[in-house]
Amino acid sequence: MKKKFRKSIGSETPTLVYFFASWCVPCKLMRPVLKEVVEEFHTGLNYLEIDVELKKRIVKRYK
């Protein structure tokens, strides 16, 4: 994941990074909206989902 994350955010294509927690209700409500945004931009947008409980180093680095 680390390489994919760095490659994606370093890309010429904009990247939407969705930091979420599985227990977070607002995060669950936001996911469908983000999926619509990604579908609308299709190939013009990179999209990554980062579980804050599993990827603590990335979360700490990017706050």
PLY file of the C-alpha trace (Angstrom):
ply
format ascii 1.0
element vertex 63
property float x
property float y
property float z
element edge 62
property int vertex1
property int vertex2
end_header
0.00 0.00 0.00
2.86 2.38 0.82
4.18 2.36 -2.76
0.69 2.69 -4.23
-0.03 5.63 -1.93
3.17 7.49 -2.81
2.78 6.79 -6.52
-0.82 7.99 -6.49
-0.27 11.23 -4.58
2.83 11.98 -6.67
0.92 11.49 -9.92
-0.07 14.24 -12.35
-3.66 13.07 -11.84
-5.33 14.55 -8.73
-5.78 12.09 -5.88
-8.69 12.00 -3.45
-7.58 10.26 -0.25
-10.42 9.17 1.99
-9.27 8.59 5.57
-11.93 6.66 7.47
-12.60 4.42 10.44
-14.94 1.44 10.25
-16.72 2.57 13.44
-17.21 6.18 12.28
-20.83 6.96 11.38
-20.07 10.18 9.43
-17.44 8.21 7.47
-20.06 5.62 6.53
-22.44 8.38 5.41
-19.74 10.03 3.32
-18.61 6.93 1.42
-21.53 6.90 -1.11
-20.99 10.60 -1.86
-17.30 10.01 -2.50
-18.11 7.05 -4.75
-20.34 9.34 -6.84
-17.55 11.90 -7.14
-15.11 9.20 -8.26
-17.60 7.87 -10.82
-18.23 11.38 -12.15
-14.52 12.09 -12.66
-13.90 8.53 -13.89
-10.28 8.40 -15.06
-9.46 12.00 -14.15
-9.08 11.21 -10.46
-7.15 8.72 -8.37
-9.03 7.48 -5.31
-7.58 5.80 -2.24
-9.28 4.68 0.94
-7.13 4.61 4.08
-8.43 2.91 7.22
-6.99 5.00 10.06
-6.96 2.00 12.38
-4.85 -0.10 9.99
-2.55 2.49 8.40
-1.44 4.51 11.41
1.93 5.50 9.93
0.34 7.17 6.90
-2.24 8.86 9.11
0.43 10.16 11.48
2.53 11.47 8.61
-0.31 13.30 6.82
-2.39 14.16 9.92
0 1
1 2
2 3
3 4
4 5
5 6
6 7
7 8
8 9
9 10
10 11
11 12
12 13
13 14
14 15
15 16
16 17
17 18
18 19
19 20
20 21
21 22
22 23
23 24
24 25
25 26
26 27
27 28
28 29
29 30
30 31
31 32
32 33
33 34
34 35
35 36
36 37
37 38
38 39
39 40
40 41
41 42
42 43
43 44
44 45
45 46
46 47
47 48
48 49
49 50
50 51
51 52
52 53
53 54
54 55
55 56
56 57
57 58
58 59
59 60
60 61
61 62
